[in-house]
Amino acid sequence: MEEKANLAMPKGAFRCPRCGSVTWGNLQFCSQCGESLNVECQECGEKWRFIYGYMFCPLCGARIRMKKEILKEG
């Protein structure tokens, strides 16, 4: 279980997926635009940080749809 927690929470700096501002490890939301810095698989519920940029869930293999894609469909 600890391995999963380490995968989900990097401690280094990375850019916000929405506004591009540099943000830091333990934040849950971008301090500049409020975008969530976490990604959740719509199939199995696995969660990880946006920094990884996965296109497929590392747990179940489902294609990851970002919020923008989901909003366009709805």
Phi and psi restraints in degrees (range 20) as a CNS / XPLOR table:
assign (resid 1 and name C) (resid 2 and name N)
       (resid 2 and name CA) (resid 2 and name C) 1.0 -63.0 20.0 2
assign (resid 2 and name N) (resid 2 and name CA)
       (resid 2 and name C) (resid 3 and name N) 1.0 -36.8 20.0 2
assign (resid 2 and name C) (resid 3 and name N)
       (resid 3 and name CA) (resid 3 and name C) 1.0 -59.2 20.0 2
assign (resid 3 and name N) (resid 3 and name CA)
       (resid 3 and name C) (resid 4 and name N) 1.0 -41.7 20.0 2
assign (resid 3 and name C) (resid 4 and name N)
       (resid 4 and name CA) (resid 4 and name C) 1.0 -63.6 20.0 2
assign (resid 4 and name N) (resid 4 and name CA)
       (resid 4 and name C) (resid 5 and name N) 1.0 -41.5 20.0 2
assign (resid 4 and name C) (resid 5 and name N)
       (resid 5 and name CA) (resid 5 and name C) 1.0 -62.9 20.0 2
assign (resid 5 and name N) (resid 5 and name CA)
       (resid 5 and name C) (resid 6 and name N) 1.0 -39.4 20.0 2
assign (resid 5 and name C) (resid 6 and name N)
       (resid 6 and name CA) (resid 6 and name C) 1.0 -66.6 20.0 2
assign (resid 6 and name N) (resid 6 and name CA)
       (resid 6 and name C) (resid 7 and name N) 1.0 -37.4 20.0 2
assign (resid 6 and name C) (resid 7 and name N)
       (resid 7 and name CA) (resid 7 and name C) 1.0 -63.9 20.0 2
assign (resid 7 and name N) (resid 7 and name CA)
       (resid 7 and name C) (resid 8 and name N) 1.0 -39.0 20.0 2
assign (resid 7 and name C) (resid 8 and name N)
       (resid 8 and name CA) (resid 8 and name C) 1.0 -78.8 20.0 2
assign (resid 8 and name N) (resid 8 and name CA)
       (resid 8 and name C) (resid 9 and name N) 1.0 -21.8 20.0 2
assign (resid 8 and name C) (resid 9 and name N)
       (resid 9 and name CA) (resid 9 and name C) 1.0 -129.5 20.0 2
assign (resid 9 and name N) (resid 9 and name CA)
       (resid 9 and name C) (resid 10 and name N) 1.0 78.8 20.0 2
assign (resid 9 and name C) (resid 10 and name N)
       (resid 10 and name CA) (resid 10 and name C) 1.0 -67.2 20.0 2
assign (resid 10 and name N) (resid 10 and name CA)
       (resid 10 and name C) (resid 11 and name N) 1.0 154.6 20.0 2
assign (resid 10 and name C) (resid 11 and name N)
       (resid 11 and name CA) (resid 11 and name C) 1.0 -103.1 20.0 2
assign (resid 11 and name N) (resid 11 and name CA)
       (resid 11 and name C) (resid 12 and name N) 1.0 -8.7 20.0 2
assign (resid 11 and name C) (resid 12 and name N)
       (resid 12 and name CA) (resid 12 and name C) 1.0 -84.8 20.0 2
assign (resid 12 and name N) (resid 12 and name CA)
       (resid 12 and name C) (resid 13 and name N) 1.0 176.6 20.0 2
assign (resid 12 and name C) (resid 13 and name N)
       (resid 13 and name CA) (resid 13 and name C) 1.0 -80.2 20.0 2
assign (resid 13 and name N) (resid 13 and name CA)
       (resid 13 and name C) (resid 14 and name N) 1.0 150.0 20.0 2
assign (resid 13 and name C) (resid 14 and name N)
       (resid 14 and name CA) (resid 14 and name C) 1.0 -157.1 20.0 2
assign (resid 14 and name N) (resid 14 and name CA)
       (resid 14 and name C) (resid 15 and name N) 1.0 170.0 20.0 2
assign (resid 14 and name C) (resid 15 and name N)
       (resid 15 and name CA) (resid 15 and name C) 1.0 -94.4 20.0 2
assign (resid 15 and name N) (resid 15 and name CA)
       (resid 15 and name C) (resid 16 and name N) 1.0 142.7 20.0 2
assign (resid 15 and name C) (resid 16 and name N)
       (resid 16 and name CA) (resid 16 and name C) 1.0 -63.2 20.0 2
assign (resid 16 and name N) (resid 16 and name CA)
       (resid 16 and name C) (resid 17 and name N) 1.0 137.4 20.0 2
assign (resid 16 and name C) (resid 17 and name N)
       (resid 17 and name CA) (resid 17 and name C) 1.0 -68.1 20.0 2
assign (resid 17 and name N) (resid 17 and name CA)
       (resid 17 and name C) (resid 18 and name N) 1.0 -19.3 20.0 2
assign (resid 17 and name C) (resid 18 and name N)
       (resid 18 and name CA) (resid 18 and name C) 1.0 -96.0 20.0 2
assign (resid 18 and name N) (resid 18 and name CA)
       (resid 18 and name C) (resid 19 and name N) 1.0 -54.0 20.0 2
assign (resid 18 and name C) (resid 19 and name N)
       (resid 19 and name CA) (resid 19 and name C) 1.0 -107.9 20.0 2
assign (resid 19 and name N) (resid 19 and name CA)
       (resid 19 and name C) (resid 20 and name N) 1.0 -12.2 20.0 2
assign (resid 19 and name C) (resid 20 and name N)
       (resid 20 and name CA) (resid 20 and name C) 1.0 83.0 20.0 2
assign (resid 20 and name N) (resid 20 and name CA)
       (resid 20 and name C) (resid 21 and name N) 1.0 1.0 20.0 2
assign (resid 20 and name C) (resid 21 and name N)
       (resid 21 and name CA) (resid 21 and name C) 1.0 -66.1 20.0 2
assign (resid 21 and name N) (resid 21 and name CA)
       (resid 21 and name C) (resid 22 and name N) 1.0 145.2 20.0 2
assign (resid 21 and name C) (resid 22 and name N)
       (resid 22 and name CA) (resid 22 and name C) 1.0 -73.4 20.0 2
assign (resid 22 and name N) (resid 22 and name CA)
       (resid 22 and name C) (resid 23 and name N) 1.0 129.5 20.0 2
assign (resid 22 and name C) (resid 23 and name N)
       (resid 23 and name CA) (resid 23 and name C) 1.0 -126.8 20.0 2
assign (resid 23 and name N) (resid 23 and name CA)
       (resid 23 and name C) (resid 24 and name N) 1.0 176.6 20.0 2
assign (resid 23 and name C) (resid 24 and name N)
       (resid 24 and name CA) (resid 24 and name C) 1.0 -131.1 20.0 2
assign (resid 24 and name N) (resid 24 and name CA)
       (resid 24 and name C) (resid 25 and name N) 1.0 148.5 20.0 2
assign (resid 24 and name C) (resid 25 and name N)
       (resid 25 and name CA) (resid 25 and name C) 1.0 -12.9 20.0 2
assign (resid 25 and name N) (resid 25 and name CA)
       (resid 25 and name C) (resid 26 and name N) 1.0 -71.3 20.0 2
assign (resid 25 and name C) (resid 26 and name N)
       (resid 26 and name CA) (resid 26 and name C) 1.0 -86.1 20.0 2
assign (resid 26 and name N) (resid 26 and name CA)
       (resid 26 and name C) (resid 27 and name N) 1.0 -3.7 20.0 2
assign (resid 26 and name C) (resid 27 and name N)
       (resid 27 and name CA) (resid 27 and name C) 1.0 -66.7 20.0 2
assign (resid 27 and name N) (resid 27 and name CA)
       (resid 27 and name C) (resid 28 and name N) 1.0 141.8 20.0 2
assign (resid 27 and name C) (resid 28 and name N)
       (resid 28 and name CA) (resid 28 and name C) 1.0 -92.2 20.0 2
assign (resid 28 and name N) (resid 28 and name CA)
       (resid 28 and name C) (resid 29 and name N) 1.0 -25.2 20.0 2
assign (resid 28 and name C) (resid 29 and name N)
       (resid 29 and name CA) (resid 29 and name C) 1.0 -136.6 20.0 2
assign (resid 29 and name N) (resid 29 and name CA)
       (resid 29 and name C) (resid 30 and name N) 1.0 150.8 20.0 2
assign (resid 29 and name C) (resid 30 and name N)
       (resid 30 and name CA) (resid 30 and name C) 1.0 -65.3 20.0 2
assign (resid 30 and name N) (resid 30 and name CA)
       (resid 30 and name C) (resid 31 and name N) 1.0 133.5 20.0 2
assign (resid 30 and name C) (resid 31 and name N)
       (resid 31 and name CA) (resid 31 and name C) 1.0 -76.5 20.0 2
assign (resid 31 and name N) (resid 31 and name CA)
       (resid 31 and name C) (resid 32 and name N) 1.0 -11.3 20.0 2
assign (resid 31 and name C) (resid 32 and name N)
       (resid 32 and name CA) (resid 32 and name C) 1.0 -96.7 20.0 2
assign (resid 32 and name N) (resid 32 and name CA)
       (resid 32 and name C) (resid 33 and name N) 1.0 -36.0 20.0 2
assign (resid 32 and name C) (resid 33 and name N)
       (resid 33 and name CA) (resid 33 and name C) 1.0 -128.6 20.0 2
assign (resid 33 and name N) (resid 33 and name CA)
       (resid 33 and name C) (resid 34 and name N) 1.0 -8.6 20.0 2
assign (resid 33 and name C) (resid 34 and name N)
       (resid 34 and name CA) (resid 34 and name C) 1.0 85.3 20.0 2
assign (resid 34 and name N) (resid 34 and name CA)
       (resid 34 and name C) (resid 35 and name N) 1.0 2.6 20.0 2
assign (resid 34 and name C) (resid 35 and name N)
       (resid 35 and name CA) (resid 35 and name C) 1.0 -64.2 20.0 2
assign (resid 35 and name N) (resid 35 and name CA)
       (resid 35 and name C) (resid 36 and name N) 1.0 138.7 20.0 2
assign (resid 35 and name C) (resid 36 and name N)
       (resid 36 and name CA) (resid 36 and name C) 1.0 -65.8 20.0 2
assign (resid 36 and name N) (resid 36 and name CA)
       (resid 36 and name C) (resid 37 and name N) 1.0 137.5 20.0 2
assign (resid 36 and name C) (resid 37 and name N)
       (resid 37 and name CA) (resid 37 and name C) 1.0 -98.4 20.0 2
assign (resid 37 and name N) (resid 37 and name CA)
       (resid 37 and name C) (resid 38 and name N) 1.0 9.3 20.0 2
assign (resid 37 and name C) (resid 38 and name N)
       (resid 38 and name CA) (resid 38 and name C) 1.0 -111.1 20.0 2
assign (resid 38 and name N) (resid 38 and name CA)
       (resid 38 and name C) (resid 39 and name N) 1.0 150.4 20.0 2
assign (resid 38 and name C) (resid 39 and name N)
       (resid 39 and name CA) (resid 39 and name C) 1.0 -120.0 20.0 2
assign (resid 39 and name N) (resid 39 and name CA)
       (resid 39 and name C) (resid 40 and name N) 1.0 139.9 20.0 2
assign (resid 39 and name C) (resid 40 and name N)
       (resid 40 and name CA) (resid 40 and name C) 1.0 -126.3 20.0 2
assign (resid 40 and name N) (resid 40 and name CA)
       (resid 40 and name C) (resid 41 and name N) 1.0 132.3 20.0 2
assign (resid 40 and name C) (resid 41 and name N)
       (resid 41 and name CA) (resid 41 and name C) 1.0 -68.3 20.0 2
assign (resid 41 and name N) (resid 41 and name CA)
       (resid 41 and name C) (resid 42 and name N) 1.0 129.5 20.0 2
assign (resid 41 and name C) (resid 42 and name N)
       (resid 42 and name CA) (resid 42 and name C) 1.0 -74.0 20.0 2
assign (resid 42 and name N) (resid 42 and name CA)
       (resid 42 and name C) (resid 43 and name N) 1.0 -16.3 20.0 2
assign (resid 42 and name C) (resid 43 and name N)
       (resid 43 and name CA) (resid 43 and name C) 1.0 -88.5 20.0 2
assign (resid 43 and name N) (resid 43 and name CA)
       (resid 43 and name C) (resid 44 and name N) 1.0 -51.4 20.0 2
assign (resid 43 and name C) (resid 44 and name N)
       (resid 44 and name CA) (resid 44 and name C) 1.0 -115.2 20.0 2
assign (resid 44 and name N) (resid 44 and name CA)
       (resid 44 and name C) (resid 45 and name N) 1.0 -11.5 20.0 2
assign (resid 44 and name C) (resid 45 and name N)
       (resid 45 and name CA) (resid 45 and name C) 1.0 88.4 20.0 2
assign (resid 45 and name N) (resid 45 and name CA)
       (resid 45 and name C) (resid 46 and name N) 1.0 0.9 20.0 2
assign (resid 45 and name C) (resid 46 and name N)
       (resid 46 and name CA) (resid 46 and name C) 1.0 -57.8 20.0 2
assign (resid 46 and name N) (resid 46 and name CA)
       (resid 46 and name C) (resid 47 and name N) 1.0 141.1 20.0 2
assign (resid 46 and name C) (resid 47 and name N)
       (resid 47 and name CA) (resid 47 and name C) 1.0 -123.4 20.0 2
assign (resid 47 and name N) (resid 47 and name CA)
       (resid 47 and name C) (resid 48 and name N) 1.0 145.7 20.0 2
assign (resid 47 and name C) (resid 48 and name N)
       (resid 48 and name CA) (resid 48 and name C) 1.0 -156.1 20.0 2
assign (resid 48 and name N) (resid 48 and name CA)
       (resid 48 and name C) (resid 49 and name N) 1.0 174.6 20.0 2
assign (resid 48 and name C) (resid 49 and name N)
       (resid 49 and name CA) (resid 49 and name C) 1.0 -84.3 20.0 2
assign (resid 49 and name N) (resid 49 and name CA)
       (resid 49 and name C) (resid 50 and name N) 1.0 146.4 20.0 2
assign (resid 49 and name C) (resid 50 and name N)
       (resid 50 and name CA) (resid 50 and name C) 1.0 -55.6 20.0 2
assign (resid 50 and name N) (resid 50 and name CA)
       (resid 50 and name C) (resid 51 and name N) 1.0 -31.6 20.0 2
assign (resid 50 and name C) (resid 51 and name N)
       (resid 51 and name CA) (resid 51 and name C) 1.0 -50.3 20.0 2
assign (resid 51 and name N) (resid 51 and name CA)
       (resid 51 and name C) (resid 52 and name N) 1.0 -29.5 20.0 2
assign (resid 51 and name C) (resid 52 and name N)
       (resid 52 and name CA) (resid 52 and name C) 1.0 -73.6 20.0 2
assign (resid 52 and name N) (resid 52 and name CA)
       (resid 52 and name C) (resid 53 and name N) 1.0 -26.7 20.0 2
assign (resid 52 and name C) (resid 53 and name N)
       (resid 53 and name CA) (resid 53 and name C) 1.0 63.3 20.0 2
assign (resid 53 and name N) (resid 53 and name CA)
       (resid 53 and name C) (resid 54 and name N) 1.0 28.3 20.0 2
assign (resid 53 and name C) (resid 54 and name N)
       (resid 54 and name CA) (resid 54 and name C) 1.0 -61.8 20.0 2
assign (resid 54 and name N) (resid 54 and name CA)
       (resid 54 and name C) (resid 55 and name N) 1.0 140.9 20.0 2
assign (resid 54 and name C) (resid 55 and name N)
       (resid 55 and name CA) (resid 55 and name C) 1.0 -96.8 20.0 2
assign (resid 55 and name N) (resid 55 and name CA)
       (resid 55 and name C) (resid 56 and name N) 1.0 -20.3 20.0 2
assign (resid 55 and name C) (resid 56 and name N)
       (resid 56 and name CA) (resid 56 and name C) 1.0 -132.5 20.0 2
assign (resid 56 and name N) (resid 56 and name CA)
       (resid 56 and name C) (resid 57 and name N) 1.0 144.6 20.0 2
assign (resid 56 and name C) (resid 57 and name N)
       (resid 57 and name CA) (resid 57 and name C) 1.0 -60.8 20.0 2
assign (resid 57 and name N) (resid 57 and name CA)
       (resid 57 and name C) (resid 58 and name N) 1.0 130.7 20.0 2
assign (resid 57 and name C) (resid 58 and name N)
       (resid 58 and name CA) (resid 58 and name C) 1.0 -72.4 20.0 2
assign (resid 58 and name N) (resid 58 and name CA)
       (resid 58 and name C) (resid 59 and name N) 1.0 -11.6 20.0 2
assign (resid 58 and name C) (resid 59 and name N)
       (resid 59 and name CA) (resid 59 and name C) 1.0 -97.2 20.0 2
assign (resid 59 and name N) (resid 59 and name CA)
       (resid 59 and name C) (resid 60 and name N) 1.0 -47.2 20.0 2
assign (resid 59 and name C) (resid 60 and name N)
       (resid 60 and name CA) (resid 60 and name C) 1.0 -115.0 20.0 2
assign (resid 60 and name N) (resid 60 and name CA)
       (resid 60 and name C) (resid 61 and name N) 1.0 -11.0 20.0 2
assign (resid 60 and name C) (resid 61 and name N)
       (resid 61 and name CA) (resid 61 and name C) 1.0 85.1 20.0 2
assign (resid 61 and name N) (resid 61 and name CA)
       (resid 61 and name C) (resid 62 and name N) 1.0 2.7 20.0 2
assign (resid 61 and name C) (resid 62 and name N)
       (resid 62 and name CA) (resid 62 and name C) 1.0 -67.4 20.0 2
assign (resid 62 and name N) (resid 62 and name CA)
       (resid 62 and name C) (resid 63 and name N) 1.0 146.7 20.0 2
assign (resid 62 and name C) (resid 63 and name N)
       (resid 63 and name CA) (resid 63 and name C) 1.0 -66.2 20.0 2
assign (resid 63 and name N) (resid 63 and name CA)
       (resid 63 and name C) (resid 64 and name N) 1.0 134.9 20.0 2
assign (resid 63 and name C) (resid 64 and name N)
       (resid 64 and name CA) (resid 64 and name C) 1.0 -88.4 20.0 2
assign (resid 64 and name N) (resid 64 and name CA)
       (resid 64 and name C) (resid 65 and name N) 1.0 128.5 20.0 2
assign (resid 64 and name C) (resid 65 and name N)
       (resid 65 and name CA) (resid 65 and name C) 1.0 -109.4 20.0 2
assign (resid 65 and name N) (resid 65 and name CA)
       (resid 65 and name C) (resid 66 and name N) 1.0 123.2 20.0 2
assign (resid 65 and name C) (resid 66 and name N)
       (resid 66 and name CA) (resid 66 and name C) 1.0 -75.8 20.0 2
assign (resid 66 and name N) (resid 66 and name CA)
       (resid 66 and name C) (resid 67 and name N) 1.0 162.7 20.0 2
assign (resid 66 and name C) (resid 67 and name N)
       (resid 67 and name CA) (resid 67 and name C) 1.0 -52.0 20.0 2
assign (resid 67 and name N) (resid 67 and name CA)
       (resid 67 and name C) (resid 68 and name N) 1.0 -39.6 20.0 2
assign (resid 67 and name C) (resid 68 and name N)
       (resid 68 and name CA) (resid 68 and name C) 1.0 -59.3 20.0 2
assign (resid 68 and name N) (resid 68 and name CA)
       (resid 68 and name C) (resid 69 and name N) 1.0 -42.0 20.0 2
assign (resid 68 and name C) (resid 69 and name N)
       (resid 69 and name CA) (resid 69 and name C) 1.0 -67.3 20.0 2
assign (resid 69 and name N) (resid 69 and name CA)
       (resid 69 and name C) (resid 70 and name N) 1.0 -40.5 20.0 2
assign (resid 69 and name C) (resid 70 and name N)
       (resid 70 and name CA) (resid 70 and name C) 1.0 -65.2 20.0 2
assign (resid 70 and name N) (resid 70 and name CA)
       (resid 70 and name C) (resid 71 and name N) 1.0 -42.9 20.0 2
assign (resid 70 and name C) (resid 71 and name N)
       (resid 71 and name CA) (resid 71 and name C) 1.0 -63.7 20.0 2
assign (resid 71 and name N) (resid 71 and name CA)
       (resid 71 and name C) (resid 72 and name N) 1.0 -37.7 20.0 2
assign (resid 71 and name C) (resid 72 and name N)
       (resid 72 and name CA) (resid 72 and name C) 1.0 -64.8 20.0 2
assign (resid 72 and name N) (resid 72 and name CA)
       (resid 72 and name C) (resid 73 and name N) 1.0 -36.9 20.0 2
assign (resid 72 and name C) (resid 73 and name N)
       (resid 73 and name CA) (resid 73 and name C) 1.0 -71.7 20.0 2
assign (resid 73 and name N) (resid 73 and name CA)
       (resid 73 and name C) (resid 74 and name N) 1.0 -34.4 20.0 2
